[in-house]
């Protein structure tokens, strides 16, 4: 996975995430490392919208995973 874009950041209602390459899952984690949501994706997906309106204000992480690697991107609510 490459060229990961996350917007808007800070977010209030939703986050758009786009990338090139293969991503099998996206996890939303809070600052303490607790998993708040997990989305399993189709192999052909290269864009996803995550609803975040129910989250409290603060710092969060998106973890994009494929079979052997993962990348972490910070975002703010």
N, C-alpha and C positions, 0 to 999 in steps of 0.2 A: 504494500500500500504506500502511496506517495501523494504529494500535493494535497494534504488534508486541509480543508477550509472549513471554518466554523464561524457562523455569523447568525444573527447579531451577537456581539459580545461586548458589553453585558446584554443579557437577554431577559425578557419579562414574560412572554407568552410561549415562545417556541425557539428552537435552535435548528438551523439548517446545517447539515454536515455533508460535505462532498469530498471525494477522493478519487484517485485512479489506482487500479489494482484490485485485489480481492480482499474483502472484509467479511468475516463470517458472523461476527457479533459485535454489538456496541453495548457497553455498560456505562451507567451513570453512577458516579460515586460522590459521596460528600467528602468534606475535608478530613474526616476521621477514617476514611477508607471503607465506609459502609456502602454496600451496593444498594442503590435505590431503585434501579430498573435495569433490565437486560432485554435487548432486542436481538433475536436471531435473524440473519439476513439471507436472502437468496444470493448465490454466487455472482449473478450478473448485476447486482445492485451497486451503484456508485454514488448514491445520494439518499439521504434519509432526513426526515423531520421529526424532532423529538419535542413533545409538549412539556413545558417546564413551569406553567403557571401555578401549579400546586406546591412548588418548592419554596422554602423560606429564602429570604435574601442571604447571600453568602457566597463562598467559594466552592466550586465543584470541579470534577474531573470527568472527561469522557475517555473511555478506554476502547480503542478500536483493535479488534483481534482478528487474526487469521490463524491458520494451522500451526505455524511455528513462531510467530512473533506478535508483538502488540505495540501500539503507540498510545501515549497519553497526552491529552490536550486539556489545558485548564479553561474554565469559563466562569463567569460571574453572573449571579442573579441579582 
